[in-house]
Amino acid sequence: MEAEVEAEVEAEDSVMRSDDRIYMSNALWFKPDGGAEKYAEYVPAAGPIMSRLGARIAEAYEPDLALIGDWEPNVFLLVELPDFEAFSQLLVDPQYREIAHLREAGLERSLLIRCRSASGVGLPEERTGDSEPWPD
């Protein structure tokens, strides 16, 4: 998976080269028989690396029930990074490469979507606190 991500980043890096924060939306489907436990090993191993790069888990959820559509990962989370450079550094970080196998060992499937703040559709562009009311 890492090679696919690196190729996509190289193809699109001119679009995201800026000082804007980026967000990685992660939907995760764990392997049966121990996938969640293996991923639970990855999280604390990745923590110091992500912190060094300025990344943080902005939100994390376990879906309860899909009301419309067919999308039921075990977990989905939003990781915030300070800029495109931090994401690029993550992909080549030697310490991250040493522990990335833990993530892959726990996952049957994953969906990783690079995002930026919404604009032009009436939603707040950035979160400023723990919770914000729905925009009027």
Secondary structure, DSSP 8 states (H G I E B T S, - for coil): -HHHHHHHHHHHHHHH-SSS-EEEEEEEEE-TTTHHHHHHHHHHHHHHHHHHTT-EEEEEE-----SSSS---SEEEEEEESSHHHHHHHHH-HHHHHHHHHHHHHEEEEEEEEE----SSSS-SS--SS------
